[in-house]
């Protein structure tokens, strides 16, 4: 079993419960692939690694931040309210530092789902990666594309590292023709290829 991203701090309990429901022991989790080092994607990572012994994969840039328990880019709040919110969240939610076992560089195919392709999708963070399984047509896009009730949108706003790169990463992923999109936030999207934001 492979897990993509590890949720908020405390998420390990929910993930291990879900695995138990599928009849899988913790040791059944062999790999954890991390799209980027934000606390809501690596919060459960240290506890999951301890409980399962899974090997952890991320890009070198994100791995450096994960090893320190910090985000991989500084967040530039647009106003005082955003500054207060980000400050509070940063204090409430801290991800424990974790050593990443293997670096993903982009372009490789992992032996998962008949070949899970690693894509460099920087913009939201500098070392953000996405994962695409061509045979199943499933794209796991982390926070590079957000799934909202109103539709899909690319990463924008104060916690975006580089807007031009973020837009380019959306275009690159739109060209894949994915049937199913699994975003870091929001519902799974079917018939995804026709729903990408036009940038
Ligand atoms: Zn994020």
py3Dmol code that shows the C-alpha trace and the ligand (Angstrom):
import py3Dmol

protein = """\
ATOM      1  CA  UNK A   1       0.000   0.000   0.000  1.00  0.00           C
ATOM      2  CA  UNK A   2       1.153   3.516  -0.836  1.00  0.00           C
ATOM      3  CA  UNK A   3      -0.056   6.701   0.826  1.00  0.00           C
ATOM      4  CA  UNK A   4       0.110  10.109  -0.827  1.00  0.00           C
ATOM      5  CA  UNK A   5       0.533  12.873   1.784  1.00  0.00           C
ATOM      6  CA  UNK A   6      -0.013  12.447   5.502  1.00  0.00           C
ATOM      7  CA  UNK A   7      -2.560  15.063   6.557  1.00  0.00           C
ATOM      8  CA  UNK A   8      -2.711  17.386   9.556  1.00  0.00           C
ATOM      9  CA  UNK A   9      -0.919  16.509  12.811  1.00  0.00           C
ATOM     10  CA  UNK A  10      -2.928  13.658  14.386  1.00  0.00           C
ATOM     11  CA  UNK A  11      -4.091  12.255  11.015  1.00  0.00           C
ATOM     12  CA  UNK A  12      -2.091   9.068  11.536  1.00  0.00           C
ATOM     13  CA  UNK A  13      -4.888   7.697  13.756  1.00  0.00           C
ATOM     14  CA  UNK A  14      -7.514   8.227  11.079  1.00  0.00           C
ATOM     15  CA  UNK A  15      -5.256   6.743   8.359  1.00  0.00           C
ATOM     16  CA  UNK A  16      -4.357   3.653  10.438  1.00  0.00           C
ATOM     17  CA  UNK A  17      -8.054   3.163  11.315  1.00  0.00           C
ATOM     18  CA  UNK A  18      -8.954   3.367   7.628  1.00  0.00           C
ATOM     19  CA  UNK A  19      -6.266   0.808   6.779  1.00  0.00           C
ATOM     20  CA  UNK A  20      -7.551  -1.504   9.541  1.00  0.00           C
ATOM     21  CA  UNK A  21     -11.014  -1.207   7.983  1.00  0.00           C
ATOM     22  CA  UNK A  22      -9.527  -2.496   4.723  1.00  0.00           C
ATOM     23  CA  UNK A  23      -7.949  -5.400   6.623  1.00  0.00           C
ATOM     24  CA  UNK A  24      -4.410  -3.970   6.446  1.00  0.00           C
ATOM     25  CA  UNK A  25      -1.969  -4.019   9.350  1.00  0.00           C
ATOM     26  CA  UNK A  26       0.172  -0.862   9.818  1.00  0.00           C
ATOM     27  CA  UNK A  27       3.150  -2.707   8.290  1.00  0.00           C
ATOM     28  CA  UNK A  28       1.125  -2.996   5.062  1.00  0.00           C
ATOM     29  CA  UNK A  29       1.944   0.649   4.347  1.00  0.00           C
ATOM     30  CA  UNK A  30       5.181   0.412   2.374  1.00  0.00           C
ATOM     31  CA  UNK A  31       5.631   3.938   0.983  1.00  0.00           C
ATOM     32  CA  UNK A  32       4.523   7.477   1.709  1.00  0.00           C
ATOM     33  CA  UNK A  33       4.874   9.944  -1.183  1.00  0.00           C
ATOM     34  CA  UNK A  34       4.849  13.603  -0.151  1.00  0.00           C
ATOM     35  CA  UNK A  35       3.779  16.321  -2.599  1.00  0.00           C
ATOM     36  CA  UNK A  36       5.125  19.186  -0.445  1.00  0.00           C
ATOM     37  CA  UNK A  37       6.085  20.038   3.124  1.00  0.00           C
ATOM     38  CA  UNK A  38       3.107  22.108   4.352  1.00  0.00           C
ATOM     39  CA  UNK A  39       1.952  21.015   7.830  1.00  0.00           C
ATOM     40  CA  UNK A  40      -1.424  19.835   6.515  1.00  0.00           C
ATOM     41  CA  UNK A  41       0.392  17.343   4.243  1.00  0.00           C
ATOM     42  CA  UNK A  42       3.148  16.110   6.572  1.00  0.00           C
ATOM     43  CA  UNK A  43       1.529  16.519  10.023  1.00  0.00           C
ATOM     44  CA  UNK A  44       0.891  12.790  10.436  1.00  0.00           C
ATOM     45  CA  UNK A  45       4.155  11.735   8.830  1.00  0.00           C
ATOM     46  CA  UNK A  46       6.410  11.157  11.878  1.00  0.00           C
ATOM     47  CA  UNK A  47       3.790   9.050  13.678  1.00  0.00           C
ATOM     48  CA  UNK A  48       2.993   7.084  10.519  1.00  0.00           C
ATOM     49  CA  UNK A  49       6.656   6.345   9.863  1.00  0.00           C
ATOM     50  CA  UNK A  50       7.050   5.132  13.453  1.00  0.00           C
ATOM     51  CA  UNK A  51       3.909   2.952  13.288  1.00  0.00           C
ATOM     52  CA  UNK A  52       4.465   1.466   9.837  1.00  0.00           C
ATOM     53  CA  UNK A  53       8.165   1.661   8.935  1.00  0.00           C
ATOM     54  CA  UNK A  54       7.107   3.009   5.504  1.00  0.00           C
ATOM     55  CA  UNK A  55       9.774   4.586   3.295  1.00  0.00           C
ATOM     56  CA  UNK A  56       9.230   8.269   2.667  1.00  0.00           C
ATOM     57  CA  UNK A  57       9.648   9.920  -0.734  1.00  0.00           C
ATOM     58  CA  UNK A  58       9.757  13.647  -1.575  1.00  0.00           C
ATOM     59  CA  UNK A  59      11.711  16.102  -3.716  1.00  0.00           C
ATOM     60  CA  UNK A  60      15.067  17.225  -2.301  1.00  0.00           C
ATOM     61  CA  UNK A  61      13.784  20.772  -1.721  1.00  0.00           C
ATOM     62  CA  UNK A  62      10.733  19.609   0.215  1.00  0.00           C
ATOM     63  CA  UNK A  63      12.776  16.921   2.021  1.00  0.00           C
ATOM     64  CA  UNK A  64      15.062  19.601   3.460  1.00  0.00           C
ATOM     65  CA  UNK A  65      12.049  21.432   4.907  1.00  0.00           C
ATOM     66  CA  UNK A  66      10.421  18.191   6.139  1.00  0.00           C
ATOM     67  CA  UNK A  67      13.636  17.341   8.004  1.00  0.00           C
ATOM     68  CA  UNK A  68      13.324  20.679   9.827  1.00  0.00           C
ATOM     69  CA  UNK A  69       9.540  20.521  10.345  1.00  0.00           C
ATOM     70  CA  UNK A  70       8.994  23.791   8.464  1.00  0.00           C
ATOM     71  CA  UNK A  71       7.333  24.892   5.186  1.00  0.00           C
ATOM     72  CA  UNK A  72       9.628  25.049   2.143  1.00  0.00           C
ATOM     73  CA  UNK A  73       8.881  28.736   1.424  1.00  0.00           C
ATOM     74  CA  UNK A  74       8.069  31.777   3.494  1.00  0.00           C
ATOM     75  CA  UNK A  75       4.433  32.838   3.471  1.00  0.00           C
ATOM     76  CA  UNK A  76       3.744  36.488   2.646  1.00  0.00           C
ATOM     77  CA  UNK A  77       0.363  37.402   4.132  1.00  0.00           C
ATOM     78  CA  UNK A  78      -1.553  39.920   2.007  1.00  0.00           C
ATOM     79  CA  UNK A  79      -3.036  41.790   4.998  1.00  0.00           C
ATOM     80  CA  UNK A  80      -3.157  41.933   8.785  1.00  0.00           C
ATOM     81  CA  UNK A  81      -5.965  39.370   9.076  1.00  0.00           C
ATOM     82  CA  UNK A  82      -4.093  36.873   6.904  1.00  0.00           C
ATOM     83  CA  UNK A  83      -0.959  37.542   8.976  1.00  0.00           C
ATOM     84  CA  UNK A  84      -2.861  36.761  12.195  1.00  0.00           C
ATOM     85  CA  UNK A  85      -4.443  33.617  10.713  1.00  0.00           C
ATOM     86  CA  UNK A  86      -1.154  32.231   9.331  1.00  0.00           C
ATOM     87  CA  UNK A  87       0.658  33.122  12.570  1.00  0.00           C
ATOM     88  CA  UNK A  88      -1.944  31.304  14.679  1.00  0.00           C
ATOM     89  CA  UNK A  89      -2.053  28.247  12.390  1.00  0.00           C
ATOM     90  CA  UNK A  90       1.736  28.068  12.437  1.00  0.00           C
ATOM     91  CA  UNK A  91       1.682  27.955  16.216  1.00  0.00           C
ATOM     92  CA  UNK A  92      -1.250  25.527  16.541  1.00  0.00           C
ATOM     93  CA  UNK A  93      -0.135  23.050  13.905  1.00  0.00           C
ATOM     94  CA  UNK A  94       3.478  21.982  13.885  1.00  0.00           C
ATOM     95  CA  UNK A  95       4.743  19.012  11.938  1.00  0.00           C
ATOM     96  CA  UNK A  96       7.412  16.946  13.697  1.00  0.00           C
ATOM     97  CA  UNK A  97      10.672  16.805  11.680  1.00  0.00           C
ATOM     98  CA  UNK A  98      11.071  13.622   9.612  1.00  0.00           C
ATOM     99  CA  UNK A  99      13.957  12.255   7.545  1.00  0.00           C
ATOM    100  CA  UNK A 100      12.930  11.545   3.950  1.00  0.00           C
ATOM    101  CA  UNK A 101      14.353   8.240   2.645  1.00  0.00           C
ATOM    102  CA  UNK A 102      14.331   8.787  -1.114  1.00  0.00           C
ATOM    103  CA  UNK A 103      14.415  11.884  -3.304  1.00  0.00           C
ATOM    104  CA  UNK A 104      12.046  12.294  -6.233  1.00  0.00           C
ATOM    105  CA  UNK A 105      13.405  14.360  -9.108  1.00  0.00           C
ATOM    106  CA  UNK A 106      10.542  14.305 -11.645  1.00  0.00           C
ATOM    107  CA  UNK A 107      10.397  12.152 -14.768  1.00  0.00           C
ATOM    108  CA  UNK A 108      10.715   8.807 -12.991  1.00  0.00           C
ATOM    109  CA  UNK A 109       7.969   6.142 -12.943  1.00  0.00           C
ATOM    110  CA  UNK A 110       7.385   4.439  -9.582  1.00  0.00           C
ATOM    111  CA  UNK A 111       6.192   0.803  -9.542  1.00  0.00           C
ATOM    112  CA  UNK A 112       2.688   1.735  -8.343  1.00  0.00           C
ATOM    113  CA  UNK A 113      -0.624   1.577 -10.312  1.00  0.00           C
ATOM    114  CA  UNK A 114       1.195   0.178 -13.377  1.00  0.00           C
ATOM    115  CA  UNK A 115       3.643   3.087 -13.346  1.00  0.00           C
ATOM    116  CA  UNK A 116       3.111   6.233 -11.320  1.00  0.00           C
ATOM    117  CA  UNK A 117       4.864   9.149 -13.011  1.00  0.00           C
ATOM    118  CA  UNK A 118       6.489  11.843 -10.905  1.00  0.00           C
ATOM    119  CA  UNK A 119       5.916  15.375 -12.237  1.00  0.00           C
ATOM    120  CA  UNK A 120       7.682  18.520 -11.104  1.00  0.00           C
ATOM    121  CA  UNK A 121       4.859  20.996 -10.381  1.00  0.00           C
ATOM    122  CA  UNK A 122       6.498  23.965  -8.609  1.00  0.00           C
ATOM    123  CA  UNK A 123       4.611  27.147  -7.794  1.00  0.00           C
ATOM    124  CA  UNK A 124       2.615  26.467  -4.636  1.00  0.00           C
ATOM    125  CA  UNK A 125       5.984  25.538  -3.124  1.00  0.00           C
ATOM    126  CA  UNK A 126       9.425  25.344  -4.820  1.00  0.00           C
ATOM    127  CA  UNK A 127       9.756  21.539  -4.734  1.00  0.00           C
ATOM    128  CA  UNK A 128       6.095  20.549  -5.149  1.00  0.00           C
ATOM    129  CA  UNK A 129       5.502  17.322  -7.092  1.00  0.00           C
ATOM    130  CA  UNK A 130       2.391  15.679  -8.539  1.00  0.00           C
ATOM    131  CA  UNK A 131       1.838  12.023  -9.432  1.00  0.00           C
ATOM    132  CA  UNK A 132       0.124  10.698 -12.545  1.00  0.00           C
ATOM    133  CA  UNK A 133      -0.904   7.118 -13.323  1.00  0.00           C
ATOM    134  CA  UNK A 134      -1.485   7.093 -17.111  1.00  0.00           C
ATOM    135  CA  UNK A 135      -3.061   3.611 -17.278  1.00  0.00           C
ATOM    136  CA  UNK A 136      -5.706   4.516 -14.689  1.00  0.00           C
ATOM    137  CA  UNK A 137      -5.863   8.171 -15.769  1.00  0.00           C
ATOM    138  CA  UNK A 138      -5.519   9.361 -12.175  1.00  0.00           C
ATOM    139  CA  UNK A 139      -3.667  12.565 -11.275  1.00  0.00           C
ATOM    140  CA  UNK A 140      -2.719  13.306  -7.660  1.00  0.00           C
ATOM    141  CA  UNK A 141      -1.972  17.034  -7.768  1.00  0.00           C
ATOM    142  CA  UNK A 142      -1.370  17.972  -4.105  1.00  0.00           C
ATOM    143  CA  UNK A 143      -2.010  21.694  -3.680  1.00  0.00           C
ATOM    144  CA  UNK A 144      -1.035  22.676  -7.229  1.00  0.00           C
ATOM    145  CA  UNK A 145      -4.738  22.519  -8.140  1.00  0.00           C
ATOM    146  CA  UNK A 146      -7.527  22.983  -5.582  1.00  0.00           C
ATOM    147  CA  UNK A 147     -10.873  21.230  -5.985  1.00  0.00           C
ATOM    148  CA  UNK A 148     -13.701  23.489  -4.839  1.00  0.00           C
ATOM    149  CA  UNK A 149     -17.485  23.128  -5.079  1.00  0.00           C
ATOM    150  CA  UNK A 150     -17.447  25.786  -7.788  1.00  0.00           C
ATOM    151  CA  UNK A 151     -14.769  23.939  -9.782  1.00  0.00           C
ATOM    152  CA  UNK A 152     -11.003  23.577 -10.078  1.00  0.00           C
ATOM    153  CA  UNK A 153      -8.560  26.436  -9.536  1.00  0.00           C
ATOM    154  CA  UNK A 154      -4.797  26.688  -9.602  1.00  0.00           C
ATOM    155  CA  UNK A 155      -2.842  27.551  -6.452  1.00  0.00           C
ATOM    156  CA  UNK A 156      -3.014  31.290  -5.698  1.00  0.00           C
ATOM    157  CA  UNK A 157      -2.660  33.694  -2.778  1.00  0.00           C
ATOM    158  CA  UNK A 158      -0.375  34.365   0.183  1.00  0.00           C
ATOM    159  CA  UNK A 159       0.868  30.792   0.525  1.00  0.00           C
ATOM    160  CA  UNK A 160       1.875  30.556  -3.139  1.00  0.00           C
ATOM    161  CA  UNK A 161       5.644  30.626  -3.723  1.00  0.00           C
ATOM    162  CA  UNK A 162       5.663  31.685  -7.402  1.00  0.00           C
ATOM    163  CA  UNK A 163       2.475  32.504  -9.337  1.00  0.00           C
ATOM    164  CA  UNK A 164       3.965  32.196 -12.848  1.00  0.00           C
ATOM    165  CA  UNK A 165       5.379  28.762 -12.027  1.00  0.00           C
ATOM    166  CA  UNK A 166       2.079  27.755 -10.376  1.00  0.00           C
ATOM    167  CA  UNK A 167       0.168  28.674 -13.565  1.00  0.00           C
ATOM    168  CA  UNK A 168       2.691  26.787 -15.704  1.00  0.00           C
ATOM    169  CA  UNK A 169       2.237  23.704 -13.495  1.00  0.00           C
ATOM    170  CA  UNK A 170      -1.546  23.841 -14.024  1.00  0.00           C
ATOM    171  CA  UNK A 171      -1.055  24.035 -17.819  1.00  0.00           C
ATOM    172  CA  UNK A 172       1.368  21.134 -17.747  1.00  0.00           C
ATOM    173  CA  UNK A 173      -1.124  18.985 -15.837  1.00  0.00           C
ATOM    174  CA  UNK A 174      -4.092  20.035 -17.986  1.00  0.00           C
ATOM    175  CA  UNK A 175      -2.260  18.523 -20.973  1.00  0.00           C
ATOM    176  CA  UNK A 176      -2.161  15.051 -19.376  1.00  0.00           C
ATOM    177  CA  UNK A 177      -5.820  14.302 -20.110  1.00  0.00           C
ATOM    178  CA  UNK A 178      -6.470  12.855 -16.625  1.00  0.00           C
ATOM    179  CA  UNK A 179      -9.879  11.233 -16.045  1.00  0.00           C
ATOM    180  CA  UNK A 180      -9.752  11.477 -12.278  1.00  0.00           C
ATOM    181  CA  UNK A 181      -8.192  14.284 -10.258  1.00  0.00           C
ATOM    182  CA  UNK A 182      -7.338  13.846  -6.573  1.00  0.00           C
ATOM    183  CA  UNK A 183      -6.418  17.197  -5.041  1.00  0.00           C
ATOM    184  CA  UNK A 184      -4.932  17.858  -1.620  1.00  0.00           C
ATOM    185  CA  UNK A 185      -8.123  19.746  -0.816  1.00  0.00           C
ATOM    186  CA  UNK A 186     -11.729  19.181  -1.842  1.00  0.00           C
ATOM    187  CA  UNK A 187     -13.661  16.414  -3.550  1.00  0.00           C
ATOM    188  CA  UNK A 188     -12.293  13.946  -6.111  1.00  0.00           C
ATOM    189  CA  UNK A 189     -13.128  15.203  -9.619  1.00  0.00           C
ATOM    190  CA  UNK A 190     -14.280  12.851 -12.384  1.00  0.00           C
ATOM    191  CA  UNK A 191     -13.961  13.765 -16.095  1.00  0.00           C
ATOM    192  CA  UNK A 192     -11.186  16.078 -14.906  1.00  0.00           C
ATOM    193  CA  UNK A 193      -9.629  16.812 -18.320  1.00  0.00           C
ATOM    194  CA  UNK A 194     -12.630  18.947 -19.265  1.00  0.00           C
ATOM    195  CA  UNK A 195     -12.685  20.861 -15.989  1.00  0.00           C
ATOM    196  CA  UNK A 196      -9.195  22.338 -15.720  1.00  0.00           C
ATOM    197  CA  UNK A 197      -9.044  26.089 -15.144  1.00  0.00           C
ATOM    198  CA  UNK A 198      -8.125  28.036 -18.291  1.00  0.00           C
ATOM    199  CA  UNK A 199      -5.003  30.094 -17.629  1.00  0.00           C
TER     200      UNK A 199
END
"""
ligand_1 = """\
1
ZN
Zn 0.041 23.404 0.674
"""
view = py3Dmol.view(width=600, height=400)
view.addModel(protein, "pdb")
view.setStyle({"model": 0}, {"cartoon": {"style": "trace"}})
view.addModel(ligand_1, "xyz")
view.setStyle({"model": 1}, {"stick": {}})
view.zoomTo()
view.show()
